[in-house]
Amino acid sequence: MDIPYTVAERPDTGVNNVKLGIWLFLASEVMLFGGLFSTYVLLRLMAVEWPFGSDVLNVPMGTFNTAVLIGSSVTMVFAYASLKMDDLARFKKFMAMTIGLSLVFMVVKGFEYSHEFDIGNFPSTSTYLAIYFTMTGLHALHIIGGIIVNSYFLGPGSKMWETNKAQFTNRIEAAGLYWHFVDLVWIFLFPILYLL
C-alpha cells in the first residue's frame, strides 16, 4: 500500500505531508518556547533585582557555542543541497559535520553546567538561574533529539536513498527545518540570557 503525498504536494495545502507535518510540529514548539520566553519577560519585569547575564555566565563560551550552532546550520544546508545534486557521499560528509558540531555544542554546554554547579549556582539559587537552566536544558534536549535523528539518517536511514531518493531527500529537508528552528531558538536564548 502506497501512502499518498509523501513526495507529491497535497492539492489542499500545496505541500507534501512531510513538510506539512514538520511545520505543524514546529508551530507547537514555537508555542512551547514562546511560553518560556514570555515567562522570562514577566519574571524579569517583576524582579526587584536581576543580574546581567555577563556577570554570571561565561560569555566567550556562549559566543563560541553560538558560532558552532550557526556552523551546524550551514552544514545541514549543504547536506540537503548535496542530495538535490544527487551526491550521497557529499551528503554524508556534511551530515557528519552537522552531528560533530552538535556534539561540540553539547560538550561545551556540559562544561558550562559543570562550572556553574562547581561554584554553587543551581536552579534553586535564584530565579535567574532557574530560568537559565530550564530554557537551556530544554534547548539541549532538542539538540540531543536532532543528533539522534540526524545520526539515523547518516547511518541506517540513508539506505532509503537506494529505493526512494525523493522521499529520503524530503525527510532530510524536514530534519533540516527542525535543526534550523533549534538553532534559531539559541540565537534568541544567547542574547537574553548571556548579554542582557
WOZI-V674916 format. One record per backbone hydrogen bond with DSSP energy under -1.0 kcal/mol. NH is the residue of the N-H (numbers start at 0). CO is the residue of the C=O. Records with the same first field share a line. If there is no record, write none. Layout:
NH: CO, CO
//
This chain:
9: 14
13: 9
16: 4
19: 15
20: 16
21: 17
22: 18
23: 19
24: 20
25: 21
26: 22
27: 23
28: 24
29: 25
30: 26
31: 27
32: 28
33: 29
34: 30
35: 31
36: 32
37: 33
38: 34
39: 35
40: 36
41: 37
42: 38
43: 39
44: 40
45: 41
46: 42
54: 51
55: 52
56: 52
58: 56
61: 57
62: 58
63: 59
64: 60
65: 61
66: 62
67: 63
68: 64
69: 65
70: 66
71: 67
72: 68
73: 69
74: 70
75: 71
76: 72
77: 73
78: 74
79: 75
80: 76
81: 77
82: 78
83: 79
84: 80
85: 82
86: 81
90: 86
91: 87
92: 88
93: 89
94: 90
95: 91
96: 92
97: 93
98: 94
99: 95
100: 96
101: 97
102: 98
103: 99
104: 100
105: 101
106: 102
107: 103
108: 104
109: 105
110: 106
111: 107
112: 108
113: 109
114: 110
115: 111
116: 112
117: 113
118: 114
119: 116
120: 115
124: 121
129: 125
130: 126
131: 127
132: 128
133: 129
134: 130
135: 131
136: 132
137: 133
138: 134
139: 135
140: 136
141: 137
142: 138
143: 139
144: 140
145: 141
146: 142
147: 143
148: 144
149: 145
150: 146
151: 147
152: 148
153: 149
154: 150
156: 151
157: 154
158: 155
159: 156
160: 157
161: 158
163: 159
167: 163
168: 164
169: 165
170: 166
171: 167
172: 168
173: 169
174: 170
175: 171
176: 172
177: 173
178: 174
179: 175
180: 176
181: 177
182: 178
183: 179
184: 180
185: 181
186: 182
187: 183
188: 184
189: 185
191: 187
192: 188
193: 189
194: 190
195: 190
//
